[in-house]
Amino acid sequence: DAARTFNPVRLARTRRAGSLRIAVLGGSSTYGFPYGDSISHPRFLEHRLRAALPGVEVEVANLGAMSYGSLRIARMLGWVLELHPDLVVIDAGHNEFVERVAYQ
């Protein structure tokens, strides 16, 4: 069931020189709830960067998950850094009350 709370993410194992990789972590608004990843803010960022940087391979990994707050995001961070992103964006704060209840 948890797999349905994440968007599928596919990144190349090796990166071309000069490419740009960004990892975006957060809760449901990052995930794209209720409409999906195609209209999420990580996707908007990816489209804007591709338009602004023609010729640069841009990868934006939407790693948002339903109801994730800073506790679970922090646990993901080590794995995310193994993807060797150039930038990590963390959208957190609005799910802290959910995690307090879930982890009691």
C-alpha positions in Angstrom: 0.0 0.0 0.0 2.8 2.4 0.8 4.0 2.3 -2.9 0.9 4.1 -3.9 1.8 7.1 -1.7 4.9 7.7 -3.8 5.3 8.8 -7.5 7.4 6.5 -9.7 10.9 7.9 -10.0 13.3 6.8 -12.7 16.8 8.3 -12.8 19.7 7.3 -14.9 22.3 5.4 -12.9 25.1 7.4 -14.5 24.8 11.1 -15.3 26.1 13.0 -18.3 28.6 15.7 -17.7 26.9 19.0 -17.3 23.5 17.5 -16.3 21.4 19.0 -13.5 19.7 16.7 -10.9 17.4 18.0 -8.3 15.6 16.0 -5.6 12.5 17.4 -4.1 11.2 16.0 -0.8 8.0 16.8 1.0 4.5 15.8 1.8 1.3 15.6 -0.2 1.6 19.0 -1.9 5.0 18.0 -3.2 3.6 14.6 -4.3 1.0 16.5 -6.3 -2.1 15.6 -4.3 -4.9 15.5 -5.3 -4.2 15.8 -9.0 -0.9 13.9 -9.4 2.7 14.4 -10.3 2.0 16.0 -13.7 0.9 19.3 -12.0 3.1 19.1 -8.9 5.5 21.9 -8.1 8.6 19.7 -8.8 7.2 19.1 -12.3 6.7 22.9 -12.7 10.3 23.4 -11.6 11.5 20.9 -14.1 9.6 22.5 -17.0 10.9 26.0 -16.1 14.5 24.8 -15.8 14.3 23.0 -19.1 13.0 26.1 -20.8 15.6 28.3 -19.1 18.6 25.9 -19.7 18.2 24.6 -23.3 20.7 21.8 -24.0 21.1 20.9 -20.3 19.8 17.5 -19.3 17.5 18.3 -16.3 16.2 15.7 -13.9 13.8 16.6 -11.1 13.0 13.7 -8.9 9.6 14.2 -7.1 10.2 12.3 -3.9 7.1 13.8 -2.1 5.0 11.3 -0.2 1.5 11.4 1.3 1.6 12.8 4.9 5.4 13.0 5.1 6.8 15.4 7.6 10.4 16.2 8.7 10.9 12.9 10.6 10.4 10.7 7.6 12.0 13.1 5.2 15.1 13.1 7.4 15.2 9.3 7.3 15.1 9.4 3.5 17.9 11.9 3.2 20.8 9.5 3.2 19.2 7.5 0.4 18.5 10.6 -1.6 22.1 11.8 -1.3 23.2 8.5 -2.9 21.5 9.8 -6.0 24.1 12.6 -6.2 21.7 15.5 -6.6 23.1 19.0 -7.3 20.3 20.4 -5.2 17.9 19.0 -2.6 14.7 20.9 -2.0 12.8 20.2 1.2 9.1 21.3 1.5 8.3 20.6 5.1 6.3 21.9 8.0 2.7 21.3 7.2 2.6 17.6 8.1 4.3 17.8 11.5 1.1 17.3 13.4 0.4 14.1 11.3 3.7 12.6 12.2 3.4 13.4 15.9 0.2 11.4 16.0 1.6 8.6 13.8 4.7 8.1 15.8 3.1 8.1 19.3 
